């Protein structure tokens, strides 16, 4: 690792002024309204290019448990239910197989930016060894399908099925489930695990609908247009094509090296550069892996969360960019003159700012080391704090700009001016293109029911959209007063662990299995959060100060509500447990095993919240 750069007060002040200038360029008055749906422009989000939809009989029956979504959330939680002896459940999935985000996002170069040893759930249980520290999309999808086979989950799945509505039937104490395919059945309990990046969207560029060439979103990659395959095969149909890609975020960082390799000419349209640090991928040693002791993955998961939450641990088992960042911040904080017991959140943020100044200076220097053209190198430098946007780690992205056929079109923060029938306009210059690839991301700050593509009707017909109109209202991020027997699976108002989303699912699987077990054992018909417990939880979430992710001084993005004001609603929608992720997991572990289930009501009998 390079030594920290020496920065004096003048250097830091100049850097922060540059951050403010670059942020101001990118602020938009329309905020999250700048995005638009895929429909009518490129292949719909509901279009499945990977699996032919086969006719089937509609379903009209009852199940004890329904899980919405066949990604790692559904797989992990239903695996835990199987282990606990539950077998009467169903999984609804819009895709043609298990995999969730990894079923849909088959763009070339796709890989996880968290180490496979902690990202891939149930490795020990399924007996799988990841091929490398960071694995590519095909291996991740194969592991999702492996979990499905190992736990015999395929007979429980309805694939290519789109949930339309969930309606609570008070008289029968069950959910009425309707799908777009004509199914109507009931479920005693339901868990929603549609994922944080479920609904792809497009930039609201004037004229986008007029383009006459080939175009698609990275979440619906069209290999019929490009040739090649998800395993890295050469995209031969692009060899004589002028290809444009709009977006330079985490997805683009992964697919641009492949497009640069295979396109006749590639034009990268950049509004904001990504901060791209070293990845340093390497194969997993089978002998080392075989020597790991039983229980190793639980140990690794806790170690990763502990370092993310506190920056302190006896050892760093994962040793990646995420854990390195946390260790740097805490080391800087502990180096102060204050005794550890007197350190405050303000001290933590000051340490973050100081260490981040050095880290981002390193990352920008890395661009100069790799990119040969000085102007291109300058335009690829990220002028914001590393955690303002999703941190990227990649070793092939920056060298791609040394290819003679790859052209960076930097828009100086303004974005693409407009699109017409034949190409893209930037600053009055027209770029004629044969193919446009939209690497423009997903809905993140919009309403939960909009992102999920369905409405939920609770007690007295009240919708979830109405209930959450002023922000997410839950107990533990999972339970909602007025919506019995419903579990929300995610990270908000819980651990808020964004660096490794699957850790949240692993923990929630144990929690749901425990609650369903209590329902069975007690003979209770319903479970929901008490009004008092939910109100107290919501207020506790609001006490948490803004951490290092996003923030009002950051360049606009989905981490900070596109740079717009974050009020009570936004704070609730992205809030977390006051003690942090490690404290949340420890709290919930005790909560689900002490037998009291404080804060929940079973058949209307409230269990008071503890403490």
N, C-alpha and C positions, 0 to 999 in steps of 0.2 A: 504494500500500500504506500502511495506517495505521502511524503510528509505534509502536514497541514501548512497551507500558505501563510505567510506572515502578512496580516492585515492591520493597518493602523486605523485610527478613528476617521481619517480623511477618506481612506479606501471604503470603509463601511458606509459612510454618509453618501458618497457618490453612488455606491451600489444601490442603496435604498431609494435614492432619488430616481435612478434608472428604473427600478421596480415600479414606482408610482407612475412614471411617464408611460411605461409599457402597459400597465393596468388601465390607465385612462383611455388609451387608444382602443381598447377592446370592450369597453363598457357599452352596452346596448340598452335602450329604454324598454325594449320588448322582453328582455330577460328570457325566462323559460318559454315564452310564447314564440320565440324565433324558430322553433322546430315545427315540422309538419309530418303527416303520416306518409307511409310508403305508397298506399293505395292510389292507383291512377298514374303513378310516375314510374315506379319499378315494381318488381314482383311483390305481391302483398305479403305482409308478415304471416298471413295464414297459409300461404302457398308452401307446400312441402316438395322441394325438388329431389329429395333423397328416397322417399318411400311412396310407392303407388298405394292409394287408398282403396282398400278392398271392401265391397259391400258386406254388411253384417246385420244380424237381427238387432233391433233396438232392445234395450235392457229395461225391465220393469220389475224390480225386486227390492230387497232390503239388505244392507250390510251394516255391521257394527261400526266400522271405521272407514272413512274415505279420505284419501290423500290426493290433493290437487297439485299435480306436477310430478314428472318422472325424472327429475334431475337428482343431484346428490342429496338434496334435502329429503325427497321422498324415499330414495333408496336407503339412506342411512336410518331414517326413522322407522320405516317398515321392516328393515332388518332387525332393529332393536325389538320391535313388536313380535317378530317371529321368535327371537331368542327368549322373550318373556311368555311365549305360549299362545299368542294371539294369531288367529288364522282367518278370521272373518273380516277381511278388509278388501278395499279396491283402490287402485291407483288410476287416476285420469290423467292422460298426457296428450297434448296437442300434436306432438311429433309421432313419427312412426316407430320409435323405439325409446328405450331409456337413454338418458344422457343430458337432458335439459339444454343448458347453454352450449354444451359441447356436442350436442346433436345438431344444433342449428348453425353454429359458427364454424364452418369448415373452410375458412379461408386458408390459403397456403401460408405456412409459417406459424400457424396458430400454436401457441404453447402456454403453459401456466407460468405466471411470474412469481409464484411461491413454490418453494422446494417440494418436490413430490412426496417426500417422506412425511410431510405434515398436511399437504393439500389433499392427497388421495386418501379417502376414508377407508377403513376396514381392510387395511393391507395385511395385517396379521391374520385376520379371520379368513380372508380369501387365499392366503398363501402366495400373494403376488409380490415380486421384487420389481420396483421401477427400474427402467433401463438406464436412467440418468438422474442427476440432481434435479433438473427441470425437464419435464417430458412434453412431447408434442401432443397436439390434439387427438390424432388417431389412437394413441395409447391411452389417453384419458377417457375417450369414449369407450374403448374396449374394456377399461376397468369398470366403468358404469355398467356395462352389459355383463361383466363378470359377476358383479354384486347381484344383479338380477338373477343370474343362473344359480349362483351359490346359495342364495336364500329362497330359491324357487318362487320368485316374485312375478315371473311372466304370466302364470295363470291368473294372477290378480289384476292384471293391467288391461285397461281399455285405451289403446293407442289411437292416434288420429282422431281424437275426440275433444271437442271444445266446450267447456263448461259455459253455460249461458246465465244461470242464476242459482242462488241458494236461498231457500225460504224456510224460516223456522216455523214448524207446525206445533203450536203450543199445546193443542189437545192431545197430540201423540208423543210429545217430547222427542222430536226427531227432525232432521233436515230433509226438505224436499229438494231434489237435485234435478235440474233440467239441462240438457245439452243441446247444442245446435244440430246434432245428428238425430234428434228425436227421442233420446233416452229420457225416461222419467222414473227415478227410483228414490228410495229414502236411505238415510244413514243416521245412525245414532249420534256419532261424533264425526267432526270434519276438521282436517288440518289443511291450511292453505300455504303452499310452498312454491309460489310462482317465480321466486328469485328476484334479486334487485336489478337485473339487466335482462328484462324479458321482452320488452316491446321496442324494436328498432325504430329509429326516426331519421328524417332527412333535414338538412338545413333549409330554411325558408328563403332560398335564393330566387330572386325574380327570374321568371322564364324557365324555371327548372323543368316544368311539365312540357316544354316545347322541344326538348332535345330529341333528335330523330335517330341517333346512333344507339349502340348497345349500352345499357346501363344497369347496374345492380348494386345492392347494399352488401357490405362484407358479411352480414349475418345471413344472407341468402346468396352465397357465392355461386355464380353460374359457370360451371366448368364446360358447358356446351359452348359458351362464348370464348373462354380462355384456352381450352384444352388442358392437359395435365390432370393432376388429381391431388387429393388432400395429403398424400404421402410424400409430396415433393416432386412429383413428376413434372418435367418441363412443360410449360404452357405454350405449346407449339403454335397455337392459333393467334398468339400475340406477336409473333416474330416480325411481322411487317405492319404492325398496328401502332397508331399514336394513342397512348393510354394516358388518361388523367385520373389522379386519385385526389379526392377532396377530403382533407382531414389528416392530421399528423399526431393523433393520440396513441394510446396503447395498442390498439388494433393495427393501425397503420405502421407503427414501428416494427411490427412482426411481419406484415405482408409486403411492405415496400422492397425489402431485399429480394424477394421472389419475383416481384413485378419488374424490378430493375434488371434482374438477370435475364428475363424472358421477353420483355417488350421491345419492339422496334425502337420506340422512344417513350419515355415515361416522364410526365409532367406532374410534379408533386405540388399541389396548391395548399399553402400553409397560412393559417391565420395566427396560430400560436405554436411555437416549437415545444417539443417534449424535452424534459430533462432525462437524458439517457446515460445511465451509469454502466459499469462493467457487469456482465452476467457471470462469466467464468464457469460455464457448464462443463460437466465431465461425467463419464459413465459411472454407474454404481459397481463396486467391486463385489462379485458374488460371495467370495470367501468372507469378506467383512460383513456382508449382510447376513449370511448364515450364522455368524457368531453372535448376533444381537440376542439379548436375553428376552424371554417372554415378557410381554407388557411394555416393550420398548416404545410402541407408537404412542401410548398414553403418556409416557414419560416425555417423549419428544414434543407432543402437543402442549403439555403443561410448560415445558421449558421455553417454547416459542412464545406462549402467551405471557409467561412471567417476564421475559425480556422485553416484550412489547409494552407491558404494563408498568414495569419498574426499572428496566434497564440493568437489573442486577440478577445474577444467577452464578452458581459455582462454576458452570461451564456453559458454553454456547454450542448446543448440539446441531442446530440448523446452519448457523454461520452464513447468513446471507445479507443482502442490502437492508432488509427490514430490521434484523436484530442489530446490525452494525450501527444503524442510525440511532436506535434507542440507547445503545451503549455509549455512543459519543455524547449524546445530550446529557445523560446522567453523570458521566465522568466529568463533564464540564461543570455541572451543578455542584457535585461533591468537592470539586477543587476550590470552591469559594471559602471564604473565611468563616462562614456561618456553621454552627454545629448542625448535623443532619436533622435533628429534631425541630430546628427552627426554620427549615427551608419551606417556602411557600410555593403556591402555583405561579406567582409572579417570578420567583427565582427560577422555576422550571422553564417558563417561557423565555426568560432572558438567556438561559443556557442554550435553549433551542435556537434562538436567533443567532447567538455567537457561533455555535457549531455549524449551523446551516450556512452562515456566510462563508465559512471555510469550505464546506462540502460543495456548495454550488459553484464556488470559484474553481474547485477541482474539476467539476463536471464540465464547466465551460472551457477550461484548459484542455480537457480531453478532446473536445471538438477540434481545437487548433492542432492537436497532435495527429489527428486522423484525417481530417478533411483537407484536401490539397488546395482548393481554391479559397483564397482569403475572404472574398465576399460571401460565398456560400457558407463558409464556416461561421462568419459573423451572424448570418441570418438564422443559423441553426442553434444559436445559443439561447437558453431559457433564462429570462430575466424575471424570476420569481422564486419563492422559497420552494424547496423540493416537495413538500407535502401540500402545496397548493393544488396540485393535480396528481393523478395516479403516478407514482414513481415508476419509471421504466428502467429495465436492465436488459441490455442487448449488445452483442459483439459484432453484428453484421449490418446494423442499420446505418451508422455513420459512414462506413466504407463504401456503401452503395452510391453515395454522392460523388465518388471518384470515377464512376463509370461515365464514359462520354455520352451515353444515350440517356442519362438521367439528369433532369433539369428541375431545380428547386425554383418555384414561383412563389416568392414571399409576398404576402399582401399587406405587410406592415400593420397587422392587427385588424384590418378592415374586412377580411374575408373576400370571397369571390364576388365580383360586382354584379354579374348576371350570367345567365346561360341562354343560348339560342339554339336553333335547330342543328347547328354543326359543331358547337363547342362552347368554350368558356371565355368570359371577359374578365380581365383584371387590370385595373388602372388604365383603361382605354385600349388595352392590347388584347387582340383576339387570338385564342389558341384553338386551332381546329383539331378535333379529336375523333377517333373511331370508337373508343370505349371510355365510359366514365365509371369509376368505382367510388362509391360513397362509403367512406370510413367515418361516419358521422355519429356513431354511438347509439345510445338507448335513452328512453324516458327514465328519468331518475327522480326529479323533483315534483312530478305531477301526481295526481290523486292515485291512491293505492288501487282503487277499483278500476280506474282507467288503464293503469299499467297491466292489471291482471286480466282485463277484458271481460269482466263480469260484475254483477251487482249482488250484494248480500243483504237479505232482509231479515232482521232480527225480531225481537219481541215487538208486538203491535205494529208490525210492518215497517218499522224504522230502518232506513238503509244505512249501510256502513259509510256511504258517501256523506250523508247528512251528519252522522255521528262524528266523523272525523273532519268536518268542514273547517273547523278552527284548529286542526292539528290532531295528530295521532293520540288516542286515549286508550291506554291499556294498563294492565297489571303485569309486570315482568316482560312487557313487550310481546306477550303471547295470549293473554286472556282479556276479554272485553265484556264489561258489564252490559247486559241487555242482549248479548249474543251467546246463549248457552251452548255448551258442547262444541265450541269453536276454538281452534288454536291457530294463531298466526305465527308462521315460521320465518325468522329473519334475524336481523342484527339490531335494528333500531329499538330504543328504550330497554335494551338489555346489555349485552357485553359490548355492542358496537364495534366488534372486531372486524375491521375492513381488510386487514392485511392477509387474513386467511379465513374466508367466509365459511368454509366447510367445518371449521372448529365449532361454530355456532350450531350447526346441524348435529354434529356428534353429541353435543351436550343435550340438545333439545330432544333427541331420541330417547335418552334415559328418562327425561322429565315426563314426556307423554306416556311412555310405558308405565311409569309409576302412577300417574293420575288415572289411566284406564284400569290399572290393577285395583286401585282404591274404589273406583266406580263399581267394578265387578264384585269386590269383596263386601262392600257396604250395601249393595242393592240399590244405590241411588240412581235416579234417572237422569239427572242433569248436574252439570258443574259450570260455574261461571265466576268471574271476579265480583266481589262485593263492591258496591258503590264507594264505600269508604276506603277500601284498599286501593282501588283504581285512582281515586282522587289524590290520595297520599303519594302514590307512585308517580303520578303525573307531575305533582309539585316538586318531588325530589329530582326528577329529570331536569326541571327548569333551574335548579340550583347549580347545575354543573357548568363551569366556565368553558368557553371555547378552547379547544385543545390545538394541536399543531396541524390538524387536517382542515384545509380550507381556511376561512377567516375573511373578515371584511377587507383586509389589505391585499388579498390575493388577486391574481389575475382571474377573470371570470371563468367559471367552469361548473360542472355539476357538484363539486365538493362545496361550493359556497353560493348556491342558488343563482348561478350565472352572474355573480357580482352584485345582485340586488339585495336590498335590506332583508335581513333575516330576523323576523319577529317571533312571537310566541309560536305561531303555527310551524314555521320552519325549524325552530329549536326543538319542538316536540317530534317532528318527523325524522329528525336525525339525532335525537338525544340518546343519552346512555345512562346506565347505572352510576350513581355518584362515585362509587369506589373504584371504577375502572373494570376492565374485562376480567382480570384475574380474580378480583374480589367478587364480581358477579358470579363467575363459575363456582367459586367456593360457597357463596351464599346459597345458590340454587341446589348444589349438591347436598347441603345440609337440609334445605327446605323440603326436598322431595323424599328424603330418607327418614326424617324425624317422625313421620306419620301424622303430622298435624295439618299440613297444607294451609298454613295461615294465609288469609286473604281471599280464599275461595269459598263459594257457597255450594254445598251439595244438597240438591232438592230444596233449596231455599234456606237451609240452616247455615248461617254464616260462621266461618272459622276466622276468628279475629286475626288481623295481621300482627306479627311479633314485633317487639321493640318499639 
